[in-house]
Amino acid sequence: MLWLKTFHILFVTSWFAGLFYLPRIYVNLAQEQDARTYETLLGMARRLYRFMAPLAILTLLTGLGLFLYYGIGKGQGWMHAKLTLVLILFAFHGVCGRYLRQFQQGQQSRSHVFFRWFNEIPVIVLLLVLILVVIKPF
């Protein structure tokens, strides 16, 4: 079980690296005027998103393995809250993909300020998940 935990932490950490950095690329795309630089940033965003997708799946699979092994019973409300936050992260991942398609099609009209705020979502969710997992407040 320690191997499964180890790989789960590895996949979560790697996936989060993408969740942190992809919206930052969107900040730059939203304010970029030079077509060549825009295409370079767009290429970076595409490659990063393709890198993130398998990590999200591996995070889900190893997390499911841990969930099935340890189970969830009475008095583990923190786990229900954590799973809700995980669903929010997968929705965030999906929204990142939608924004990427909009940038690729030249249809993204949100400002760099929007993406600066959007970039904070995974940081806040990670903090909440860590509090739930470490402290187990309920």
N, CA, C and O atoms as CSV, one atom per row, in Angstrom:
chain,resi,resn,atom,element,x,y,z
A,1,MET,N,N,0.818,-1.194,0.000
A,1,MET,CA,C,0.000,0.000,0.000
A,1,MET,C,C,0.869,1.269,0.000
A,1,MET,O,O,0.458,2.301,-0.530
A,2,LEU,N,N,2.049,1.192,0.585
A,2,LEU,CA,C,2.931,2.357,0.586
A,2,LEU,C,C,3.381,2.729,-0.826
A,2,LEU,O,O,3.578,3.906,-1.129
A,3,TRP,N,N,3.544,1.716,-1.696
A,3,TRP,CA,C,3.889,2.002,-3.089
A,3,TRP,C,C,2.760,2.775,-3.774
A,3,TRP,O,O,3.005,3.731,-4.510
A,4,LEU,N,N,1.535,2.350,-3.523
A,4,LEU,CA,C,0.390,3.028,-4.121
A,4,LEU,C,C,0.303,4.473,-3.624
A,4,LEU,O,O,0.039,5.385,-4.408
A,5,LYS,N,N,0.523,4.680,-2.332
A,5,LYS,CA,C,0.531,6.040,-1.779
A,5,LYS,C,C,1.633,6.876,-2.409
A,5,LYS,O,O,1.422,8.039,-2.753
A,6,THR,N,N,2.803,6.280,-2.558
A,6,THR,CA,C,3.940,6.988,-3.145
A,6,THR,C,C,3.615,7.454,-4.557
A,6,THR,O,O,3.850,8.610,-4.910
A,7,PHE,N,N,3.074,6.547,-5.358
A,7,PHE,CA,C,2.749,6.917,-6.732
A,7,PHE,C,C,1.588,7.905,-6.784
A,7,PHE,O,O,1.556,8.775,-7.654
A,8,HIS,N,N,0.652,7.781,-5.876
A,8,HIS,CA,C,-0.453,8.745,-5.832
A,8,HIS,C,C,0.090,10.154,-5.554
A,8,HIS,O,O,-0.300,11.115,-6.217
A,9,ILE,N,N,0.977,10.269,-4.588
A,9,ILE,CA,C,1.567,11.575,-4.268
A,9,ILE,C,C,2.360,12.105,-5.462
A,9,ILE,O,O,2.290,13.296,-5.765
A,10,LEU,N,N,3.108,11.245,-6.139
A,10,LEU,CA,C,3.866,11.650,-7.320
A,10,LEU,C,C,2.937,12.179,-8.408
A,10,LEU,O,O,3.190,13.241,-8.977
A,11,PHE,N,N,1.860,11.443,-8.700
A,11,PHE,CA,C,0.951,11.857,-9.766
A,11,PHE,C,C,0.198,13.134,-9.394
A,11,PHE,O,O,-0.002,14.008,-10.238
A,12,VAL,N,N,-0.218,13.241,-8.136
A,12,VAL,CA,C,-0.911,14.454,-7.692
A,12,VAL,C,C,0.013,15.662,-7.834
A,12,VAL,O,O,-0.389,16.703,-8.353
A,13,THR,N,N,1.241,15.516,-7.372
A,13,THR,CA,C,2.204,16.614,-7.430
A,13,THR,C,C,2.475,17.032,-8.877
A,13,THR,O,O,2.519,18.223,-9.187
A,14,SER,N,N,2.651,16.070,-9.736
A,14,SER,CA,C,2.934,16.367,-11.140
A,14,SER,C,C,1.727,17.009,-11.822
A,14,SER,O,O,1.876,17.955,-12.595
A,15,TRP,N,N,0.541,16.497,-11.534
A,15,TRP,CA,C,-0.677,17.069,-12.114
A,15,TRP,C,C,-0.848,18.518,-11.646
A,15,TRP,O,O,-1.199,19.398,-12.431
A,16,PHE,N,N,-0.596,18.745,-10.368
A,16,PHE,CA,C,-0.732,20.098,-9.832
A,16,PHE,C,C,0.278,21.053,-10.452
A,16,PHE,O,O,-0.021,22.235,-10.618
A,17,ALA,N,N,1.453,20.573,-10.793
A,17,ALA,CA,C,2.414,21.448,-11.469
A,17,ALA,C,C,1.781,22.018,-12.738
A,17,ALA,O,O,1.926,23.202,-13.040
A,18,GLY,N,N,1.083,21.164,-13.467
A,18,GLY,CA,C,0.384,21.623,-14.669
A,18,GLY,C,C,-0.787,22.528,-14.351
A,18,GLY,O,O,-1.000,23.535,-15.026
A,19,LEU,N,N,-1.554,22.173,-13.319
A,19,LEU,CA,C,-2.701,22.997,-12.932
A,19,LEU,C,C,-2.265,24.381,-12.469
A,19,LEU,O,O,-3.009,25.351,-12.619
A,20,PHE,N,N,-1.071,24.477,-11.912
A,20,PHE,CA,C,-0.536,25.775,-11.495
A,20,PHE,C,C,-0.009,26.576,-12.693
A,20,PHE,O,O,-0.200,27.790,-12.765
A,21,TYR,N,N,0.651,25.893,-13.627
A,21,TYR,CA,C,1.372,26.614,-14.671
A,21,TYR,C,C,0.521,26.923,-15.908
A,21,TYR,O,O,0.708,27.969,-16.528
A,22,LEU,N,N,-0.405,26.039,-16.278
A,22,LEU,CA,C,-1.198,26.271,-17.491
A,22,LEU,C,C,-1.977,27.585,-17.435
A,22,LEU,O,O,-1.938,28.338,-18.407
A,23,PRO,N,N,-2.678,27.894,-16.349
A,23,PRO,CA,C,-3.360,29.199,-16.305
A,23,PRO,C,C,-2.385,30.382,-16.369
A,23,PRO,O,O,-2.748,31.460,-16.839
A,24,ARG,N,N,-1.168,30.183,-15.903
A,24,ARG,CA,C,-0.164,31.245,-16.003
A,24,ARG,C,C,0.190,31.498,-17.467
A,24,ARG,O,O,0.394,32.642,-17.873
A,25,ILE,N,N,0.261,30.426,-18.257
A,25,ILE,CA,C,0.479,30.598,-19.694
A,25,ILE,C,C,-0.708,31.360,-20.299
A,25,ILE,O,O,-0.529,32.187,-21.193
A,26,TYR,N,N,-1.913,31.077,-19.806
A,26,TYR,CA,C,-3.101,31.779,-20.303
A,26,TYR,C,C,-3.028,33.281,-20.002
A,26,TYR,O,O,-3.477,34.102,-20.802
A,27,VAL,N,N,-2.464,33.630,-18.856
A,27,VAL,CA,C,-2.263,35.052,-18.538
A,27,VAL,C,C,-1.438,35.698,-19.649
A,27,VAL,O,O,-1.782,36.765,-20.158
A,28,ASN,N,N,-0.347,35.033,-20.012
A,28,ASN,CA,C,0.535,35.574,-21.054
A,28,ASN,C,C,-0.148,35.588,-22.424
A,28,ASN,O,O,0.015,36.542,-23.185
A,29,LEU,N,N,-0.905,34.544,-22.740
A,29,LEU,CA,C,-1.619,34.502,-24.016
A,29,LEU,C,C,-2.645,35.632,-24.116
A,29,LEU,O,O,-2.819,36.238,-25.173
A,30,ALA,N,N,-3.320,35.903,-23.000
A,30,ALA,CA,C,-4.371,36.916,-23.000
A,30,ALA,C,C,-3.830,38.322,-23.218
A,30,ALA,O,O,-4.577,39.207,-23.638
A,31,GLN,N,N,-2.561,38.547,-22.943
A,31,GLN,CA,C,-2.010,39.886,-23.124
A,31,GLN,C,C,-0.986,39.975,-24.256
A,31,GLN,O,O,-0.444,41.048,-24.520
A,32,GLU,N,N,-0.721,38.850,-24.925
A,32,GLU,CA,C,0.309,38.830,-25.973
A,32,GLU,C,C,-0.202,39.453,-27.268
A,32,GLU,O,O,-1.309,39.158,-27.718
A,33,GLN,N,N,0.613,40.312,-27.856
A,33,GLN,CA,C,0.275,40.988,-29.109
A,33,GLN,C,C,1.043,40.412,-30.308
A,33,GLN,O,O,0.554,40.432,-31.438
A,34,ASP,N,N,2.232,39.909,-30.046
A,34,ASP,CA,C,3.083,39.389,-31.115
A,34,ASP,C,C,2.620,37.986,-31.525
A,34,ASP,O,O,2.534,37.091,-30.684
A,35,ALA,N,N,2.321,37.795,-32.813
A,35,ALA,CA,C,1.775,36.528,-33.308
A,35,ALA,C,C,2.750,35.366,-33.110
A,35,ALA,O,O,2.333,34.256,-32.780
A,36,ARG,N,N,4.023,35.615,-33.307
A,36,ARG,CA,C,5.012,34.544,-33.166
A,36,ARG,C,C,5.115,34.078,-31.709
A,36,ARG,O,O,5.151,32.878,-31.435
A,37,THR,N,N,5.161,35.027,-30.793
A,37,THR,CA,C,5.217,34.688,-29.369
A,37,THR,C,C,3.926,34.002,-28.940
A,37,THR,O,O,3.951,33.060,-28.148
A,38,TYR,N,N,2.797,34.476,-29.464
A,38,TYR,CA,C,1.499,33.872,-29.167
A,38,TYR,C,C,1.501,32.394,-29.564
A,38,TYR,O,O,1.054,31.543,-28.795
A,39,GLU,N,N,2.004,32.090,-30.761
A,39,GLU,CA,C,2.052,30.698,-31.233
A,39,GLU,C,C,2.987,29.849,-30.375
A,39,GLU,O,O,2.713,28.675,-30.124
A,40,THR,N,N,4.078,30.439,-29.933
A,40,THR,CA,C,5.001,29.719,-29.045
A,40,THR,C,C,4.311,29.377,-27.732
A,40,THR,O,O,4.390,28.244,-27.259
A,41,LEU,N,N,3.629,30.367,-27.143
A,41,LEU,CA,C,2.904,30.131,-25.888
A,41,LEU,C,C,1.789,29.109,-26.081
A,41,LEU,O,O,1.556,28.262,-25.218
A,42,LEU,N,N,1.109,29.192,-27.206
A,42,LEU,CA,C,0.033,28.246,-27.497
A,42,LEU,C,C,0.578,26.823,-27.608
A,42,LEU,O,O,-0.048,25.874,-27.135
A,43,GLY,N,N,1.739,26.682,-28.230
A,43,GLY,CA,C,2.386,25.365,-28.312
A,43,GLY,C,C,2.755,24.840,-26.939
A,43,GLY,O,O,2.578,23.656,-26.650
A,44,MET,N,N,3.268,25.722,-26.093
A,44,MET,CA,C,3.598,25.320,-24.719
A,44,MET,C,C,2.343,24.859,-23.988
A,44,MET,O,O,2.366,23.839,-23.300
A,45,ALA,N,N,1.253,25.599,-24.131
A,45,ALA,CA,C,0.002,25.254,-23.452
A,45,ALA,C,C,-0.532,23.912,-23.944
A,45,ALA,O,O,-0.988,23.094,-23.145
A,46,ARG,N,N,-0.478,23.682,-25.258
A,46,ARG,CA,C,-0.956,22.398,-25.810
A,46,ARG,C,C,-0.156,21.223,-25.254
A,46,ARG,O,O,-0.724,20.220,-24.821
A,47,ARG,N,N,1.169,21.361,-25.271
A,47,ARG,CA,C,2.019,20.269,-24.778
A,47,ARG,C,C,1.805,20.024,-23.287
A,47,ARG,O,O,1.769,18.877,-22.842
A,48,LEU,N,N,1.665,21.089,-22.528
A,48,LEU,CA,C,1.448,20.942,-21.088
A,48,LEU,C,C,0.111,20.262,-20.813
A,48,LEU,O,O,0.024,19.388,-19.950
A,49,TYR,N,N,-0.930,20.656,-21.541
A,49,TYR,CA,C,-2.245,20.043,-21.325
A,49,TYR,C,C,-2.203,18.553,-21.679
A,49,TYR,O,O,-2.792,17.734,-20.974
A,50,ARG,N,N,-1.517,18.202,-22.757
A,50,ARG,CA,C,-1.381,16.780,-23.122
A,50,ARG,C,C,-0.590,16.013,-22.065
A,50,ARG,O,O,-0.850,14.832,-21.834
A,51,PHE,N,N,0.365,16.669,-21.427
A,51,PHE,CA,C,1.143,16.056,-20.349
A,51,PHE,C,C,0.278,15.858,-19.098
A,51,PHE,O,O,0.411,14.858,-18.392
A,52,MET,N,N,-0.602,16.815,-18.838
A,52,MET,CA,C,-1.424,16.791,-17.625
A,52,MET,C,C,-2.503,15.708,-17.667
A,52,MET,O,O,-2.821,15.125,-16.630
A,53,ALA,N,N,-3.064,15.432,-18.823
A,53,ALA,CA,C,-4.205,14.516,-18.926
A,53,ALA,C,C,-3.891,13.127,-18.368
A,53,ALA,O,O,-4.662,12.627,-17.549
A,54,PRO,N,N,-2.786,12.478,-18.777
A,54,PRO,CA,C,-2.496,11.167,-18.199
A,54,PRO,C,C,-2.224,11.234,-16.693
A,54,PRO,O,O,-2.548,10.304,-15.954
A,55,LEU,N,N,-1.627,12.338,-16.249
A,55,LEU,CA,C,-1.360,12.488,-14.814
A,55,LEU,C,C,-2.669,12.579,-14.024
A,55,LEU,O,O,-2.777,12.034,-12.926
A,56,ALA,N,N,-3.650,13.264,-14.585
A,56,ALA,CA,C,-4.962,13.348,-13.924
A,56,ALA,C,C,-5.594,11.967,-13.824
A,56,ALA,O,O,-6.171,11.620,-12.793
A,57,ILE,N,N,-5.490,11.186,-14.879
A,57,ILE,CA,C,-6.060,9.831,-14.879
A,57,ILE,C,C,-5.328,8.943,-13.875
A,57,ILE,O,O,-5.958,8.197,-13.126
A,58,LEU,N,N,-4.001,9.025,-13.861
A,58,LEU,CA,C,-3.225,8.226,-12.908
A,58,LEU,C,C,-3.500,8.666,-11.466
A,58,LEU,O,O,-3.531,7.833,-10.559
A,59,THR,N,N,-3.696,9.957,-11.256
A,59,THR,CA,C,-4.077,10.457,-9.930
A,59,THR,C,C,-5.410,9.842,-9.512
A,59,THR,O,O,-5.567,9.373,-8.385
A,60,LEU,N,N,-6.357,9.854,-10.432
A,60,LEU,CA,C,-7.678,9.291,-10.146
A,60,LEU,C,C,-7.594,7.797,-9.845
A,60,LEU,O,O,-8.206,7.325,-8.887
A,61,LEU,N,N,-6.848,7.056,-10.648
A,61,LEU,CA,C,-6.765,5.602,-10.462
A,61,LEU,C,C,-6.074,5.229,-9.151
A,61,LEU,O,O,-6.545,4.357,-8.420
A,62,THR,N,N,-4.959,5.893,-8.860
A,62,THR,CA,C,-4.273,5.563,-7.607
A,62,THR,C,C,-5.090,6.031,-6.405
A,62,THR,O,O,-5.102,5.369,-5.368
A,63,GLY,N,N,-5.769,7.164,-6.540
A,63,GLY,CA,C,-6.652,7.631,-5.462
A,63,GLY,C,C,-7.806,6.676,-5.238
A,63,GLY,O,O,-8.184,6.406,-4.098
A,64,LEU,N,N,-8.368,6.165,-6.323
A,64,LEU,CA,C,-9.449,5.184,-6.211
A,64,LEU,C,C,-8.948,3.915,-5.528
A,64,LEU,O,O,-9.650,3.327,-4.706
A,65,GLY,N,N,-7.725,3.495,-5.874
A,65,GLY,CA,C,-7.134,2.324,-5.221
A,65,GLY,C,C,-6.983,2.534,-3.722
A,65,GLY,O,O,-7.293,1.642,-2.932
A,66,LEU,N,N,-6.511,3.701,-3.332
A,66,LEU,CA,C,-6.374,4.009,-1.903
A,66,LEU,C,C,-7.736,4.081,-1.223
A,66,LEU,O,O,-7.904,3.608,-0.099
A,67,PHE,N,N,-8.691,4.668,-1.901
A,67,PHE,CA,C,-10.042,4.792,-1.356
A,67,PHE,C,C,-10.645,3.403,-1.120
A,67,PHE,O,O,-11.241,3.152,-0.072
A,68,LEU,N,N,-10.489,2.517,-2.082
A,68,LEU,CA,C,-11.038,1.162,-1.949
A,68,LEU,C,C,-10.313,0.378,-0.859
A,68,LEU,O,O,-10.933,-0.409,-0.143
A,69,TYR,N,N,-9.008,0.588,-0.730
A,69,TYR,CA,C,-8.250,-0.132,0.287
A,69,TYR,C,C,-8.621,0.336,1.694
A,69,TYR,O,O,-8.883,-0.478,2.579
A,70,TYR,N,N,-8.639,1.642,1.889
A,70,TYR,CA,C,-8.916,2.179,3.219
A,70,TYR,C,C,-10.403,2.310,3.504
A,70,TYR,O,O,-10.820,2.283,4.662
A,71,GLY,N,N,-11.205,2.452,2.457
A,71,GLY,CA,C,-12.636,2.595,2.631
A,71,GLY,C,C,-13.011,3.934,3.241
A,71,GLY,O,O,-12.157,4.762,3.557
A,72,ILE,N,N,-14.286,4.113,3.392
A,72,ILE,CA,C,-14.780,5.353,3.992
A,72,ILE,C,C,-15.953,4.968,4.871
A,72,ILE,O,O,-16.912,4.349,4.410
A,73,GLY,N,N,-15.874,5.325,6.098
A,73,GLY,CA,C,-16.919,4.945,7.037
A,73,GLY,C,C,-17.433,6.126,7.818
A,73,GLY,O,O,-17.180,7.279,7.469
A,74,LYS,N,N,-18.150,5.834,8.870
A,74,LYS,CA,C,-18.697,6.890,9.718
A,74,LYS,C,C,-17.573,7.730,10.302
A,74,LYS,O,O,-16.478,7.240,10.576
A,75,GLY,N,N,-17.871,8.990,10.482
A,75,GLY,CA,C,-16.892,9.879,11.106
A,75,GLY,C,C,-15.797,10.337,10.179
A,75,GLY,O,O,-14.815,10.927,10.630
A,76,GLN,N,N,-15.941,10.076,8.879
A,76,GLN,CA,C,-14.920,10.512,7.926
A,76,GLN,C,C,-15.489,11.545,6.964
A,76,GLN,O,O,-15.340,11.435,5.747
A,77,GLY,N,N,-16.131,12.533,7.526
A,77,GLY,CA,C,-16.695,13.605,6.718
A,77,GLY,C,C,-15.646,14.360,5.932
A,77,GLY,O,O,-15.929,14.903,4.864
A,78,TRP,N,N,-14.426,14.396,6.465
A,78,TRP,CA,C,-13.337,15.063,5.761
A,78,TRP,C,C,-13.106,14.438,4.391
A,78,TRP,O,O,-12.754,15.133,3.438
A,79,MET,N,N,-13.306,13.117,4.294
A,79,MET,CA,C,-13.094,12.434,3.012
A,79,MET,C,C,-14.149,12.854,1.995
A,79,MET,O,O,-13.845,13.040,0.817
A,80,HIS,N,N,-15.385,13.000,2.452
A,80,HIS,CA,C,-16.444,13.459,1.546
A,80,HIS,C,C,-16.120,14.862,1.026
A,80,HIS,O,O,-16.296,15.152,-0.158
A,81,ALA,N,N,-15.651,15.708,1.910
A,81,ALA,CA,C,-15.282,17.077,1.517
A,81,ALA,C,C,-14.098,17.042,0.544
A,81,ALA,O,O,-14.079,17.783,-0.439
A,82,LYS,N,N,-13.124,16.190,0.814
A,82,LYS,CA,C,-11.959,16.069,-0.062
A,82,LYS,C,C,-12.371,15.596,-1.452
A,82,LYS,O,O,-11.908,16.131,-2.458
A,83,LEU,N,N,-13.239,14.597,-1.503
A,83,LEU,CA,C,-13.692,14.084,-2.797
A,83,LEU,C,C,-14.454,15.152,-3.578
A,83,LEU,O,O,-14.358,15.210,-4.804
A,84,THR,N,N,-15.193,15.979,-2.892
A,84,THR,CA,C,-15.877,17.098,-3.548
A,84,THR,C,C,-14.863,18.053,-4.157
A,84,THR,O,O,-15.039,18.519,-5.283
A,85,LEU,N,N,-13.799,18.345,-3.412
A,85,LEU,CA,C,-12.750,19.219,-3.929
A,85,LEU,C,C,-12.016,18.583,-5.109
A,85,LEU,O,O,-11.609,19.282,-6.037
A,86,VAL,N,N,-11.847,17.265,-5.075
A,86,VAL,CA,C,-11.216,16.564,-6.195
A,86,VAL,C,C,-12.089,16.698,-7.453
A,86,VAL,O,O,-11.574,16.891,-8.554
A,87,LEU,N,N,-13.395,16.595,-7.279
A,87,LEU,CA,C,-14.301,16.800,-8.420
A,87,LEU,C,C,-14.164,18.217,-8.973
A,87,LEU,O,O,-14.197,18.423,-10.186
A,88,ILE,N,N,-14.011,19.178,-8.088
A,88,ILE,CA,C,-13.805,20.563,-8.522
A,88,ILE,C,C,-12.504,20.677,-9.319
A,88,ILE,O,O,-12.451,21.397,-10.317
A,89,LEU,N,N,-11.462,19.976,-8.888
A,89,LEU,CA,C,-10.190,20.008,-9.622
A,89,LEU,C,C,-10.328,19.407,-11.015
A,89,LEU,O,O,-9.756,19.926,-11.974
A,90,PHE,N,N,-11.078,18.322,-11.132
A,90,PHE,CA,C,-11.283,17.728,-12.453
A,90,PHE,C,C,-12.109,18.655,-13.336
A,90,PHE,O,O,-11.873,18.734,-14.541
A,91,ALA,N,N,-13.069,19.353,-12.750
A,91,ALA,CA,C,-13.832,20.351,-13.512
A,91,ALA,C,C,-12.899,21.485,-13.951
A,91,ALA,O,O,-12.985,21.953,-15.087
A,92,PHE,N,N,-12.015,21.924,-13.060
A,92,PHE,CA,C,-11.038,22.969,-13.384
A,92,PHE,C,C,-10.159,22.512,-14.548
A,92,PHE,O,O,-9.899,23.280,-15.474
A,93,HIS,N,N,-9.709,21.271,-14.497
A,93,HIS,CA,C,-8.893,20.703,-15.570
A,93,HIS,C,C,-9.663,20.776,-16.896
A,93,HIS,O,O,-9.110,21.168,-17.924
A,94,GLY,N,N,-10.929,20.396,-16.858
A,94,GLY,CA,C,-11.762,20.453,-18.060
A,94,GLY,C,C,-11.940,21.871,-18.585
A,94,GLY,O,O,-11.895,22.103,-19.793
A,95,VAL,N,N,-12.141,22.807,-17.681
A,95,VAL,CA,C,-12.276,24.212,-18.079
A,95,VAL,C,C,-10.973,24.702,-18.708
A,95,VAL,O,O,-10.999,25.464,-19.674
A,96,CYS,N,N,-9.843,24.269,-18.169
A,96,CYS,CA,C,-8.551,24.629,-18.776
A,96,CYS,C,C,-8.487,24.141,-20.225
A,96,CYS,O,O,-7.991,24.849,-21.101
A,97,GLY,N,N,-8.987,22.937,-20.471
A,97,GLY,CA,C,-9.021,22.409,-21.833
A,97,GLY,C,C,-9.925,23.231,-22.737
A,97,GLY,O,O,-9.595,23.473,-23.898
A,98,ARG,N,N,-11.061,23.658,-22.209
A,98,ARG,CA,C,-11.975,24.487,-22.998
A,98,ARG,C,C,-11.326,25.830,-23.337
A,98,ARG,O,O,-11.433,26.305,-24.468
A,99,TYR,N,N,-10.652,26.441,-22.359
A,99,TYR,CA,C,-9.967,27.711,-22.623
A,99,TYR,C,C,-8.855,27.526,-23.653
A,99,TYR,O,O,-8.637,28.397,-24.496
A,100,LEU,N,N,-8.158,26.406,-23.589
A,100,LEU,CA,C,-7.106,26.138,-24.566
A,100,LEU,C,C,-7.693,26.076,-25.973
A,100,LEU,O,O,-7.137,26.666,-26.899
A,101,ARG,N,N,-8.802,25.374,-26.143
A,101,ARG,CA,C,-9.445,25.310,-27.462
A,101,ARG,C,C,-9.857,26.704,-27.936
A,101,ARG,O,O,-9.730,27.025,-29.118
A,102,GLN,N,N,-10.348,27.523,-27.019
A,102,GLN,CA,C,-10.741,28.884,-27.399
A,102,GLN,C,C,-9.530,29.708,-27.825
A,102,GLN,O,O,-9.612,30.473,-28.786
A,103,PHE,N,N,-8.421,29.563,-27.130
A,103,PHE,CA,C,-7.202,30.269,-27.542
A,103,PHE,C,C,-6.749,29.777,-28.917
A,103,PHE,O,O,-6.336,30.577,-29.757
A,104,GLN,N,N,-6.824,28.473,-29.149
A,104,GLN,CA,C,-6.407,27.915,-30.430
A,104,GLN,C,C,-7.273,28.436,-31.574
A,104,GLN,O,O,-6.780,28.632,-32.685
A,105,GLN,N,N,-8.547,28.659,-31.313
A,105,GLN,CA,C,-9.477,29.121,-32.339
A,105,GLN,C,C,-9.564,30.646,-32.410
A,105,GLN,O,O,-10.313,31.196,-33.218
A,106,GLY,N,N,-8.790,31.322,-31.560
A,106,GLY,CA,C,-8.818,32.775,-31.541
A,106,GLY,C,C,-10.124,33.340,-30.995
A,106,GLY,O,O,-10.509,34.458,-31.336
A,107,GLN,N,N,-10.800,32.576,-30.155
A,107,GLN,CA,C,-12.102,32.984,-29.635
A,107,GLN,C,C,-12.073,33.307,-28.145
A,107,GLN,O,O,-13.130,33.479,-27.537
A,108,GLN,N,N,-10.909,33.391,-27.555
A,108,GLN,CA,C,-10.808,33.686,-26.127
A,108,GLN,C,C,-10.777,35.194,-25.931
A,108,GLN,O,O,-9.897,35.874,-26.459
A,109,SER,N,N,-11.734,35.717,-25.175
A,109,SER,CA,C,-11.819,37.166,-25.000
A,109,SER,C,C,-11.617,37.602,-23.549
A,109,SER,O,O,-11.731,38.788,-23.239
A,110,ARG,N,N,-11.321,36.666,-22.670
A,110,ARG,CA,C,-11.110,37.035,-21.269
A,110,ARG,C,C,-9.771,37.756,-21.106
A,110,ARG,O,O,-8.831,37.539,-21.870
A,111,SER,N,N,-9.714,38.601,-20.110
A,111,SER,CA,C,-8.519,39.414,-19.893
A,111,SER,C,C,-7.457,38.652,-19.100
A,111,SER,O,O,-7.725,37.618,-18.489
A,112,HIS,N,N,-6.262,39.194,-19.132
A,112,HIS,CA,C,-5.174,38.604,-18.343
A,112,HIS,C,C,-5.487,38.704,-16.851
A,112,HIS,O,O,-5.034,37.865,-16.072
A,113,VAL,N,N,-6.252,39.711,-16.444
A,113,VAL,CA,C,-6.627,39.844,-15.030
A,113,VAL,C,C,-7.524,38.672,-14.623
A,113,VAL,O,O,-7.362,38.115,-13.538
A,114,PHE,N,N,-8.467,38.299,-15.488
A,114,PHE,CA,C,-9.308,37.127,-15.208
A,114,PHE,C,C,-8.434,35.894,-14.982
A,114,PHE,O,O,-8.631,35.153,-14.019
A,115,PHE,N,N,-7.476,35.681,-15.868
A,115,PHE,CA,C,-6.633,34.489,-15.758
A,115,PHE,C,C,-5.697,34.544,-14.560
A,115,PHE,O,O,-5.295,33.499,-14.047
A,116,ARG,N,N,-5.347,35.731,-14.109
A,116,ARG,CA,C,-4.558,35.833,-12.871
A,116,ARG,C,C,-5.382,35.317,-11.682
A,116,ARG,O,O,-4.850,34.630,-10.811
A,117,TRP,N,N,-6.661,35.644,-11.647
A,117,TRP,CA,C,-7.531,35.133,-10.582
A,117,TRP,C,C,-7.820,33.650,-10.777
A,117,TRP,O,O,-7.814,32.878,-9.818
A,118,PHE,N,N,-8.072,33.259,-12.016
A,118,PHE,CA,C,-8.330,31.849,-12.346
A,118,PHE,C,C,-7.154,30.983,-11.906
A,118,PHE,O,O,-7.343,29.845,-11.476
A,119,ASN,N,N,-5.953,31.517,-12.012
A,119,ASN,CA,C,-4.722,30.821,-11.644
A,119,ASN,C,C,-4.658,30.480,-10.153
A,119,ASN,O,O,-3.915,29.582,-9.757
A,120,GLU,N,N,-5.418,31.180,-9.335
A,120,GLU,CA,C,-5.379,30.954,-7.887
A,120,GLU,C,C,-6.264,29.797,-7.433
A,120,GLU,O,O,-6.098,29.299,-6.319
A,121,ILE,N,N,-7.186,29.369,-8.259
A,121,ILE,CA,C,-8.134,28.320,-7.857
A,121,ILE,C,C,-7.429,27.042,-7.398
A,121,ILE,O,O,-7.739,26.552,-6.312
A,122,PRO,N,N,-6.490,26.475,-8.178
A,122,PRO,CA,C,-5.865,25.231,-7.705
A,122,PRO,C,C,-5.055,25.410,-6.424
A,122,PRO,O,O,-4.928,24.471,-5.637
A,123,VAL,N,N,-4.510,26.596,-6.209
A,123,VAL,CA,C,-3.745,26.849,-4.975
A,123,VAL,C,C,-4.684,26.764,-3.768
A,123,VAL,O,O,-4.360,26.134,-2.761
A,124,ILE,N,N,-5.829,27.396,-3.880
A,124,ILE,CA,C,-6.807,27.393,-2.782
A,124,ILE,C,C,-7.342,25.985,-2.547
A,124,ILE,O,O,-7.467,25.545,-1.404
A,125,VAL,N,N,-7.656,25.283,-3.631
A,125,VAL,CA,C,-8.183,23.917,-3.480
A,125,VAL,C,C,-7.130,23.009,-2.854
A,125,VAL,O,O,-7.451,22.197,-1.987
A,126,LEU,N,N,-5.885,23.138,-3.281
A,126,LEU,CA,C,-4.819,22.321,-2.682
A,126,LEU,C,C,-4.696,22.592,-1.192
A,126,LEU,O,O,-4.569,21.656,-0.402
A,127,LEU,N,N,-4.730,23.846,-0.802
A,127,LEU,CA,C,-4.656,24.180,0.619
A,127,LEU,C,C,-5.795,23.519,1.392
A,127,LEU,O,O,-5.570,22.946,2.458
A,128,LEU,N,N,-7.003,23.594,0.867
A,128,LEU,CA,C,-8.148,22.984,1.543
A,128,LEU,C,C,-8.013,21.462,1.631
A,128,LEU,O,O,-8.324,20.864,2.661
A,129,VAL,N,N,-7.546,20.840,0.543
A,129,VAL,CA,C,-7.349,19.379,0.559
A,129,VAL,C,C,-6.303,19.004,1.603
A,129,VAL,O,O,-6.499,18.052,2.358
A,130,LEU,N,N,-5.205,19.736,1.653
A,130,LEU,CA,C,-4.162,19.435,2.636
A,130,LEU,C,C,-4.680,19.569,4.060
A,130,LEU,O,O,-4.364,18.743,4.916
A,131,ILE,N,N,-5.464,20.593,4.315
A,131,ILE,CA,C,-6.051,20.763,5.650
A,131,ILE,C,C,-6.940,19.570,5.977
A,131,ILE,O,O,-6.886,19.032,7.083
A,132,LEU,N,N,-7.755,19.161,5.012
A,132,LEU,CA,C,-8.659,18.030,5.254
A,132,LEU,C,C,-7.899,16.736,5.515
A,132,LEU,O,O,-8.241,15.984,6.427
A,133,VAL,N,N,-6.869,16.477,4.715
A,133,VAL,CA,C,-6.144,15.210,4.820
A,133,VAL,C,C,-5.258,15.162,6.065
A,133,VAL,O,O,-5.178,14.125,6.724
A,134,VAL,N,N,-4.598,16.265,6.390
A,134,VAL,CA,C,-3.665,16.261,7.516
A,134,VAL,C,C,-4.380,16.460,8.843
A,134,VAL,O,O,-4.145,15.718,9.797
A,135,ILE,N,N,-5.244,17.453,8.905
A,135,ILE,CA,C,-5.896,17.796,10.168
A,135,ILE,C,C,-7.154,16.965,10.427
A,135,ILE,O,O,-7.497,16.691,11.577
A,136,LYS,N,N,-7.842,16.563,9.343
A,136,LYS,CA,C,-9.098,15.811,9.450
A,136,LYS,C,C,-10.050,16.482,10.449
A,136,LYS,O,O,-10.380,15.906,11.486
A,137,PRO,N,N,-10.488,17.706,10.124
A,137,PRO,CA,C,-11.250,18.484,11.091
A,137,PRO,C,C,-12.633,17.928,11.423
A,137,PRO,O,O,-13.224,18.320,12.429
A,138,PHE,N,N,-13.150,17.038,10.611
A,138,PHE,CA,C,-14.459,16.434,10.903
A,138,PHE,C,C,-14.581,15.072,10.274
A,138,PHE,O,O,-15.614,14.417,10.415
